[in-house]
Amino acid sequence: MTTRHDHWIDGRPEPPAGGTRPATLDPATRLPGDEIAAGGAADIGRAVAAAERARQREPGPTTEGMTDVRRSSAAGRAGGAP
């Protein structure tokens, strides 16, 4: 069974602006696999605009006013360092 995958933009599935969904090939069966949304400049623009709206609604943490040591520690935690 073939499944169609759209982009995930602004908290919901969105079809590709160009309408293109190339088929994939299931390597185990050599049969057609899922259809994946092919992104283009318009899709990137929609995703960036959605991310900007989200950032304006809920700004993330800021490092303003932190010492260099605290900023480095916070950056390390965000990157998965101990």
Buried (B, 14 or more C-beta within 10 A) or exposed (E): EEEEEBBEBEEEEBBBBEEEBEEEEEEEEEEEBBBBBBBEEEBEEBBEEBEEEEEEEEEEEEEEEBEEEEEEEEEEEEEEEE
